Amino acid sequence: MYSKIDYLKRGLRFVNNVSRPSKKKLSTLMIYGTELCDSGCKHCLIWAKRPVVHLSYKKILEIMQSKCVNKDTIIGLEGGEFLLHPDANKILEWFKNNHPNFDLLTNCLKPDNVIDCVKKFTPKRLFVSLDGNRETYKYMRGKDGYDDVLKVIEACKDCCPISVMFTLSPYNNFADLDHVIEVCKNYGIDVRIGVYNDIEFFDTIEKAHETDISACLDNEKLTFKKVKEELKQKSEEKKQFLNKSQYEKISIPKHNLSGQSIITEFQKLIPNAVKETSENFDFLLLYDDWRKKHTNLKCYSILDSAVVHPNGDVPICQNLGLKLGNVHANSLDEIFNSVATQQTQKKYVHNCNQCWINFHRKYDIVMLRTLEKYFPKRIIEVIYGKYRWSFDEKLTYKEYMKKYEA
């Protein structure tokens, strides 16, 4: 899905961004164009947000004129369901003609619309969501969309590269993961495995990493009314926190998991088929060690990746609620490369380790394992800083993975 050239360019950008923090360039920019969504997912409640907010066509074009964005910057267009944006076709037309290096993310619940857009506007990559078999899909996402996803895959697999996004969560299990990998093998397409996280923008309910995989398989169906009540309560709690934070210094939250994996044999439950996929096996192995507080990696991805929400907010990352600014008040360049942002990013790069989101953590894994092919770990740490793959801080990536090669 991503070539060696892609990783080389990102490596060069890493050198630039570390050495010239006021002139950082973006490798990836995720534009959440709309909050509107026609799904009813248990692991994401964006579909219940009201009133619905869209990032305007004009503002998106303004963002794309930023100096921190260049022709190599990968733009991700998502939501909500991006194709429900009132100007979706107009935006896609602009990207096709002016910045063809864009990815489209979709739930495929309107398959004919997705197929038409892919054939007409040809994104560089298409990302579709599939979190299990037919029954699991309907339970986890609240809609019977399994066949819609397969319809899009069949119609578009020869038009552009497709990645199926699977989220391992309290609402599905490892058997679902095995099923999705088999689907991808049958179609000869890529699969990207993520893990359920507490992402503020998605208004998640279950406590990620502490509510274990498959723990909520018997939960009742969500209703719009119930979700709105829960979101209202969360909003009140957030207001109280923000009012309190005006008088108290906010520090980086601690990695506050118990230090014990709830599933004691998590790593053994990972399907063997995962080993045959790209960049997923080590991600899941390390996730379990991260939950046990064994894995500690710095988060350099926030120096070359950014997110813009429908209301214009630019958070420091996909996980935390900390906002760097808003594109309706300042330009993306001012927000991403300001002195204040540089100071905040430096603090979080070296001291966070609070999530296991593939948008960020896979970058750190790929960067370090690549560096270790050419340099000793102790030499890398002189520049990068101390890091560890597991409980043994001297263990290299190769030594760590050797235990699981059989």
Solvent accessible surface area in square Angstrom, and as a share of the most:
residue,aa,sasa,rsa
1,M,69,0.31
2,Y,64,0.25
3,S,58,0.37
4,K,180,0.76
5,I,99,0.50
6,D,37,0.19
7,Y,73,0.28
8,L,105,0.52
9,K,78,0.33
10,R,49,0.18
11,G,35,0.34
12,L,113,0.56
13,R,25,0.09
14,F,39,0.16
15,V,92,0.53
16,N,30,0.16
17,N,2,0.01
18,V,70,0.40
19,S,78,0.50
20,R,116,0.42
21,P,57,0.36
22,S,62,0.40
23,K,111,0.47
24,K,2,0.01
25,K,60,0.26
26,L,0,0.00
27,S,4,0.03
28,T,16,0.09
29,L,0,0.00
30,M,18,0.08
31,I,0,0.00
32,Y,6,0.02
33,G,0,0.00
34,T,0,0.00
35,E,19,0.09
36,L,59,0.29
37,C,25,0.15
38,D,30,0.15
39,S,6,0.04
40,G,14,0.13
41,C,7,0.04
42,K,10,0.04
43,H,20,0.09
44,C,20,0.12
45,L,0,0.00
46,I,4,0.02
47,W,28,0.10
48,A,0,0.00
49,K,38,0.16
50,R,122,0.45
51,P,114,0.72
52,V,41,0.24
53,V,52,0.30
54,H,69,0.31
55,L,0,0.00
56,S,53,0.34
57,Y,48,0.18
58,K,159,0.67
59,K,27,0.12
60,I,0,0.00
61,L,37,0.19
62,E,86,0.38
63,I,4,0.02
64,M,15,0.07
65,Q,123,0.55
66,S,12,0.07
67,K,163,0.69
68,C,1,0.01
69,V,15,0.08
70,N,56,0.29
71,K,157,0.67
72,D,39,0.20
73,T,0,0.00
74,I,26,0.13
75,I,0,0.00
76,G,0,0.00
77,L,0,0.00
78,E,21,0.09
79,G,5,0.05
80,G,19,0.18
81,E,10,0.04
82,F,0,0.00
83,L,14,0.07
84,L,39,0.19
85,H,7,0.03
86,P,95,0.60
87,D,52,0.27
88,A,6,0.05
89,N,80,0.41
90,K,108,0.46
91,I,0,0.00
92,L,1,0.01
93,E,69,0.31
94,W,40,0.14
95,F,0,0.00
96,K,90,0.38
97,N,99,0.51
98,N,84,0.43
99,H,14,0.06
100,P,87,0.55
101,N,21,0.11
102,F,0,0.00
103,D,6,0.03
104,L,1,0.00
105,L,23,0.12
106,T,6,0.04
107,N,10,0.05
108,C,0,0.00
109,L,29,0.14
110,K,101,0.43
111,P,20,0.13
112,D,85,0.44
113,N,54,0.27
114,V,1,0.01
115,I,18,0.09
116,D,90,0.47
117,C,5,0.03
118,V,0,0.00
119,K,118,0.50
120,K,114,0.48
121,F,3,0.01
122,T,70,0.41
123,P,2,0.01
124,K,85,0.36
125,R,5,0.02
126,L,0,0.00
127,F,19,0.08
128,V,0,0.00
129,S,12,0.08
130,L,0,0.00
131,D,0,0.00
132,G,0,0.00
133,N,52,0.27
134,R,104,0.38
135,E,122,0.55
136,T,18,0.10
137,Y,1,0.00
138,K,117,0.49
139,Y,52,0.20
140,M,0,0.00
141,R,20,0.07
142,G,23,0.22
143,K,85,0.36
144,D,92,0.48
145,G,0,0.00
146,Y,14,0.05
147,D,81,0.42
148,D,36,0.19
149,V,0,0.00
150,L,34,0.17
151,K,89,0.38
152,V,0,0.00
153,I,0,0.00
154,E,98,0.44
155,A,35,0.27
156,C,0,0.00
157,K,75,0.32
158,D,128,0.66
159,C,51,0.30
160,C,10,0.06
161,P,73,0.46
162,I,5,0.02
163,S,0,0.00
164,V,0,0.00
165,M,51,0.23
166,F,1,0.01
167,T,31,0.18
168,L,0,0.00
169,S,0,0.00
170,P,1,0.01
171,Y,5,0.02
172,N,0,0.00
173,N,45,0.23
174,F,23,0.10
175,A,72,0.55
176,D,5,0.03
177,L,0,0.00
178,D,64,0.33
179,H,61,0.27
180,V,0,0.00
181,I,1,0.00
182,E,85,0.38
183,V,13,0.07
184,C,3,0.01
185,K,106,0.45
186,N,112,0.57
187,Y,53,0.20
188,G,69,0.66
189,I,29,0.15
190,D,29,0.15
191,V,5,0.03
192,R,23,0.08
193,I,0,0.00
194,G,9,0.08
195,V,10,0.06
196,Y,8,0.03
197,N,10,0.05
198,D,48,0.25
199,I,23,0.11
200,E,67,0.30
201,F,18,0.08
202,F,37,0.15
203,D,23,0.12
204,T,13,0.08
205,I,66,0.34
206,E,38,0.17
207,K,102,0.43
208,A,1,0.01
209,H,21,0.09
210,E,74,0.33
211,T,29,0.17
212,D,13,0.07
213,I,11,0.05
214,S,40,0.26
215,A,65,0.50
216,C,11,0.06
217,L,66,0.33
218,D,145,0.75
219,N,62,0.32
220,E,110,0.49
221,K,146,0.62
222,L,30,0.15
223,T,73,0.43
224,F,90,0.37
225,K,150,0.63
226,K,71,0.30
227,V,0,0.00
228,K,62,0.26
229,E,101,0.45
230,E,48,0.22
231,L,22,0.11
232,K,144,0.61
233,Q,113,0.50
234,K,75,0.32
235,S,50,0.32
236,E,81,0.36
237,E,93,0.42
238,K,88,0.37
239,K,113,0.48
240,Q,122,0.54
241,F,109,0.46
242,L,86,0.43
243,N,86,0.44
244,K,118,0.50
245,S,24,0.15
246,Q,129,0.57
247,Y,185,0.70
248,E,92,0.41
249,K,186,0.79
250,I,94,0.48
251,S,74,0.48
252,I,24,0.12
253,P,69,0.44
254,K,171,0.72
255,H,33,0.15
256,N,107,0.55
257,L,16,0.08
258,S,93,0.60
259,G,14,0.14
260,Q,137,0.61
261,S,9,0.06
262,I,93,0.47
263,I,36,0.18
264,T,117,0.68
265,E,94,0.42
266,F,1,0.00
267,Q,36,0.16
268,K,161,0.68
269,L,87,0.43
270,I,11,0.06
271,P,16,0.10
272,N,117,0.60
273,A,21,0.16
274,V,0,0.00
275,K,79,0.34
276,E,126,0.56
277,T,29,0.17
278,S,55,0.35
279,E,30,0.13
280,N,0,0.00
281,F,29,0.12
282,D,7,0.03
283,F,0,0.00
284,L,0,0.00
285,L,1,0.00
286,L,0,0.00
287,Y,2,0.01
288,D,1,0.01
289,D,9,0.05
290,W,3,0.01
291,R,4,0.02
292,K,50,0.21
293,K,84,0.35
294,H,54,0.24
295,T,1,0.00
296,N,63,0.32
297,L,1,0.01
298,K,31,0.13
299,C,13,0.08
300,Y,14,0.05
301,S,0,0.00
302,I,6,0.03
303,L,20,0.10
304,D,2,0.01
305,S,3,0.02
306,A,5,0.04
307,V,1,0.01
308,V,0,0.00
309,H,17,0.08
310,P,1,0.00
311,N,68,0.35
312,G,0,0.00
313,D,27,0.14
314,V,0,0.00
315,P,4,0.03
316,I,5,0.03
317,C,12,0.07
318,Q,26,0.12
319,N,18,0.09
320,L,30,0.15
321,G,31,0.30
322,L,68,0.34
323,K,72,0.31
324,L,37,0.18
325,G,22,0.21
326,N,36,0.18
327,V,5,0.03
328,H,109,0.49
329,A,81,0.63
330,N,71,0.37
331,S,46,0.30
332,L,3,0.02
333,D,34,0.17
334,E,96,0.43
335,I,7,0.03
336,F,2,0.01
337,N,23,0.12
338,S,39,0.25
339,V,104,0.60
340,A,69,0.53
341,T,4,0.03
342,Q,40,0.18
343,Q,121,0.54
344,T,36,0.21
345,Q,3,0.01
346,K,138,0.59
347,K,81,0.34
348,Y,21,0.08
349,V,4,0.02
350,H,79,0.35
351,N,92,0.47
352,C,19,0.11
353,N,15,0.08
354,Q,32,0.14
355,C,11,0.07
356,W,0,0.00
357,I,8,0.04
358,N,44,0.23
359,F,41,0.17
360,H,1,0.00
361,R,2,0.01
362,K,19,0.08
363,Y,20,0.08
364,D,0,0.00
365,I,3,0.01
366,V,17,0.10
367,M,25,0.11
368,L,0,0.00
369,R,53,0.19
370,T,57,0.33
371,L,55,0.27
372,E,32,0.14
373,K,150,0.64
374,Y,160,0.61
375,F,103,0.43
376,P,62,0.39
377,K,19,0.08
378,R,175,0.64
379,I,81,0.41
380,I,9,0.05
381,E,26,0.12
382,V,121,0.69
383,I,148,0.75
384,Y,8,0.03
385,G,20,0.19
386,K,155,0.66
387,Y,6,0.02
388,R,71,0.26
389,W,0,0.00
390,S,2,0.01
391,F,145,0.60
392,D,54,0.28
393,E,103,0.46
394,K,167,0.71
395,L,32,0.16
396,T,37,0.22
397,Y,38,0.14
398,K,157,0.66
399,E,85,0.38
400,Y,0,0.00
401,M,31,0.14
402,K,140,0.59
403,K,115,0.49
404,Y,49,0.19
405,E,123,0.55
406,A,126,0.97
